[in-house]
C-alpha cells in the first residue's frame, strides 16, 4: 500500500486535500453562524475582489476561462493518451496517474465552488434578512395579485420603445448600461441590498446559453454577472436584476427571482419597470393557470396588444429549444446541483417566487 501511495505521492496528497475540504464543507454547512461568518469575512470579499479585477476588461472573463478550460481539457486527454501509448510496460500506471490528475483537478474546482458560492446556500437569505416570508397562497389572493400585475403591465407597456410591429425595442446596449442603477429604488427600504454594482456583461455564446436554458449566469470564480443577449430583450432587464441579486450573495433562485421583480419595478428606468411587472405576471399567471384556467384567461385578456405580442414573441423564442436533448441534460444537471446544496425541490423551487410575490404585493393589490 505504501509503495502504491508513493508512486503518485503528490497526486494522492492532492486527492486527500480535496477530500478533506469537501468533507469539511458538507459536515459544517448546516452551521448557519459559521457559514455567515465565512461568507461575510472571507468568500464575499474574495468574490468582490475577483470581480473588480475581471471588470477591468469589457468581455466575459468567465467565458474566456471556460473556453480555455475546454482547450486544456482536450489537450490533456491527447497528451495523456500519447503518454500511455509510449509507456509500454508502465501503461497501467501511467493511465492511473493521468486519470487521477483529472479527478483531482475536477475535485479542486468543485471544492473552490463550494467555498466561493456553496456556502451562500446555507447563509441568511433575503427572507431571513427582510422578514418577508413565503406563505401558503389562497387562490383568491393569487388571482388578485395576478390581476394587479396585469394592470401594472398595462400601465407601463406604452412607456418603452417599440418597433413597427409593436414589439419591445429598447436597445440591449441601453439596457446593459442601465444595470448599474437597477437597485437604486430598493435600497432605502432594504439597506442590506446596497451594493456598488459594476454592471453586467453580455455573453458571446448567448445562443448556446439559450440552448442550455440559461438567461444569465453569475460566476463566483470571476465575480461577474453575465447575461444572455440573444433571448428576447423584453425580459433582459429583469434577468439583469436577477443576476445582480446573486452578486449580492443570495444563492436562492426563487429569492433572486423575487428580487428581480422588486428591484426592476422600483427602478427609475421604464424598460426595467415594464420588464419587472411582465416577468412577475408570467410567474403569477403560470401558477394561476394551473389552478384556475378561466380566471387566468380573463386576466390575460385585459393586457394590451403590445404586452401580448411581447409574451408571444418570448414564448416562440424559447419554444425552439424546448425539450431538446441538450436542454434536458442541462436541466437535469442544474436540478442535481440545486438539490446537492439542500434545495430538495430542485428546479421546482422556482415556484416559491409566487408565494413571495403574493405575500409582498397582496396588500398593494
WOFEN-V530736 format. One record per helix or strand. SS is the DSSP state (h for helix, s for strand). FROM is the first residue (numbers start at 1). TO is the last residue. If there is no record, write none. Layout:
# WOFEN-V530736
SS,FROM,TO + SS,FROM,TO
This chain:
# WOFEN-V530736
h,2,7 + h,9,28 + h,32,54 + h,61,116 + h,118,122 + h,126,130 + h,139,159 + s,162,162 + s,168,168 + h,172,181 + h,191,193 + s,201,202 + h,206,211 + s,216,219 + s,224,227 + h,233,247 + h,253,265 + h,270,291 + h,293,300 + h,305,319 + h,325,340 + h,346,361
